[in-house]
Amino acid sequence: MVQPVLLAIIKTIKIRNLTVLVKMPSDPLKLVELKKRAVLNVRDKKISDLVPRMDKMLTTGLSYKEKKDYDKAYIMLTRYVGAYEFIRNHKDYKSAPEKYKLPSLHSINDAVTSLEYITDHLTNEYTLNSSSNNEKSINGNSIDNEILNLPETPTDEPINDKPDGFICCNDFYKMTKDPGLKYLIIDVRPSDDYDKSKIISSKVINIAENYIKDEKNRTSGKFERILGAGNRDHYHLFLKRSKKWVNKIVLLDWSTSKDNITQDKTVSIMKTILEKWDQEKPENIFILDGGYSALLLTFPMILTNANVSAPNNEINNSYDEILDGVSYPDWMKDIDKSKIPPNNNIIKTDLPYSYDNHSDDELNNYKNILKLDNDNNDNTIGVHKLSQEISTIVIKNQDKIMPIIPDRSVKPVTTFDREHAINLTKTMEELIEFSKKHLKLERQIYDLELKLHRCLTTDKRFLQDDDDIDLLRPQIFAVKATIDSITETLRKIPIIDRSTKPPPILNQQNEINNIRRSPWKDRTINMDPVYRNGNPGITGLKNLGNSCYMNSIIQCLSNTTYLTKYLNNGGYQDDLNTGNDNETQGRIAEEFAQVIRALWRGQYRSIAPRDLKDTIGQFRQQFHSHEQQDSHEFLTFFLEWMHNDLKKDEKIKMDGTITPAKKAWDKELKGQYSIISKLFIGQFRSTIQCQMCHKKSITYETFSSLSISLPDTNRCTLDDCIERFLRAQEIQGWTCPNCKTNRDATKKFDFVKLPPILIVHLNRFAGTTMKLEKKNTHVTFPVDNFNLDNHLVNEDDNDFNRAHSYSYNLYGLSNHYGSMDGGHYTAYCKNSQLDKWYKFDDQTVTEIQKNEVKTQNTSAYLLFYTSYPSQHTAPYIDR
């Protein structure tokens, strides 16, 4: 049922649209036309046909809004809201509302809010366009600059009309050293970058790019208020930006130059605001050619810290500009790049064209270099040697790594001859072999960074010698930069359509892992990391739009030490199921491993698990949306996907008699086991007994989480819930196989096999005769020594259910605050390395005391218990 408040909002949208038409001073025809086109044709439409289309209407409308195509967004979202009202008022819906699944209140609210924003935007846009066409003598002071909006973000067309709007680094340096010159420098880099390194001058202010790119802030008045609420010195400098106070204004970002300037660059937007929309009318506005990166290379002495570098995305743009100019043979024009070839017909690789026989020796040299001995006083030698070795390889293989520019004066052969096919086959074989070694090298680099971090945090000699630390850190970063530059160059090699090649190459494709492993740098960019030095595992996850349910589960799984160790050391790669018979083709396990790797890198305050969420959303639409979801439901799907991605055929060890429980266990898992099944999956026995003939029917079921209901009382203990779950219950109408008729019976559950990691789901969302409600029952749960040994049955006195101790300790907690209509998830997790508890509230991570964990009695939703005495020292499970 729609809340009255929401209906009022929808009605307000209608009224506001009509009001817009009345207020339009001129050119109202476009809005009128949009409104006509937005009318939903529902004549002779059945609501059963309309309901399934609504999700697509909303998704399409919001997509248009993101692309700033506001006309189409207005049409689609208006139709969406209209369809919602039509369905609600339809007689079929009123007679049987349970038959039709309407969109959630969150979806309707998103559509309504977006429509309000779009309507205001279109109104302002049409008003400004009309005023600019009909009134040329308006006094600038009469314009309310708070309602002005710049036009929609233009395309990426280069700006070539004013090449003289730049200032070179030499002239910039002279300007800063001239005490009699009046100037203002506006640095538009992100605030964090500005704080790390800035120009040494009293005439520099920082207006971060996120404020400039926000269309709501694109007025000088907005910038004044933002600066006024922050840095008062910057505020007073910005007030004196007119020609009365300064002769020159210089804008700079990280890397904008004459060669790469576009209208959607932050400095371009800022320059347009100052030149066209600023009442102060500042003059002589220039952009620093090459940006802050150029100053780092030319005049580092005028910077507070020259030991910084541009973000990775700025480096990527430079590579793109260089490599986009490379020309390719004419036969490549026939390839339709808009179509994505199927996985079984392509190789996506981050490798050079060829790989010589010396690479085996070179890789062995890397391995020797990468062995950091903590007892060695001079750890910098290994890093320095590694840097030299990598540089040598880059120079030696430069011709093989860079794509070859063909001689365009010679027309290429349009068909493949036999010799060319043989050469291609040989090249692809070399690429496959090099791929394995390249991945190993990446892992070695990662291990080196971890060892370096441990040295810096645990070895007192390093803590006492700051000079050695400062010497070591730049060199390891130099090694990373070299590897990243190689990887980025290799990323540009074009995809080859294997469907046009001879059969021998196609046959080899079956042996190739079809997962595209992007360079670690590229993945890091997508994660939008916030950097800081800290301990591994103490990294938050940014909320991607009501994704706290996912963040909570990821943090709990991240603190499952054995699983994290398995993913972090790359062992999972040997188990990935990437074939077409697996729906997810190993993609979810791969993306999750990358998130775990980032969480335990010890370098980030927070990251955004965007790639993981997008990948999951491809296989389950509900997790692709920005609506709140149930964390237990997400966990159930996620563990199943992970199991399918990592399972392998394996014979279970069955010593002695094969019991029914063993048979059922192997049958349920189909003889395929994974780290997920070995850690999280348990088994219970269901016994139904006829009360007339006392005949028993026994079946076995597996579980990845133990879902237990809560009593109707206000308080209970976890032990009470377990006993209630295992207590025999009477059932009616059971068809007894012995009596051949319906009988009253009793049904009872017993644990046969408990997993090493036990997840307990407190089912707080219980159903009543009318609706679902959340139970805020106070559940007292143990943190240590939660013993379930008494509830375990022993079948035929075998070892099937005696593999582990069944005294559990809590290490993770997924909490839910709020009600059925909305709420928020957090996670409380114990870091086994530090032996401390932490609260994970999306991107915010804070240390908490153990006693605080016990206070989450009414919000605890999922409890993560381990049977290992110490997760940090837990032995590997037999593979």
Secondary structure, DSSP 8 states (H G I E B T S, - for coil): ---HHHHHHHHHHHHHHHHHHHH-SS--HHHHHHHHHH----TT--HHHHGGGHHHHHHHHHHHHHTT-HHHHHHHHHHHHHHHHHHHHSHHHHH-GGGS----HHHHHHHHHHHHHHHHHHHHHHHHHHHHHH-S---GGGS-TTS----S---S-B--S-TTSEE-HHHHHHHHH-TT--EEEEE-S-HHHHHHS-BS-TTEEE--HHHHHSGGG-SHHHHHHHHHTS-HHHHHHHHT-STTT-SEEEEE-SS--TTT-BTTSHHHHHHHHHHHS-TT----EEEETTHHHHHHHH-GGGBS--S----HHHHHHHHHHHHTT----GGGGGS-TTS---GGGEE-----S---TTHHHHHHHHHHHH---TT-S-THHHHHHHHHHHHHHHHHTHHHHS-----TTS---SS--HHHHHHHHHHHHHHHHHHHHHHHHHHHHHHHHHHHHHHHHH-HHHHH-HHHHHHHHHHHHHHHHHHHHHHHHHHTS--EEGGGS-HHHHHHHTTS-------HHHHHHHT--EE----TT--EE--SSS-HHHHHHHHHHHT-HHHHHHHHTTGGGGT---STTSTTTTHHHHHHHHHHHHHTSS-EEEE--HHHHHHHHHH-GGGTSSS---HHHHHHHHHHHHHHHH-EE------S---HHHHHHHHHHTTEE-HHHHHH-EEEEEEEEETTT--EEEEEEEESSEEEE--SSSEEEHHHHHHHHHS-EEEEEEEETTTTEEEEEEEEEEEEE--SEEEEEEE-EEE-SS-EEE---EEE--SS-EE-GGGB--STT-STT-SS--EEEEEEEEEEEE-SS-EEEEEEEEETTTTEEEEEETTEEEEE-HHHHTT-TTTEEEEEEE-SS-GGG------
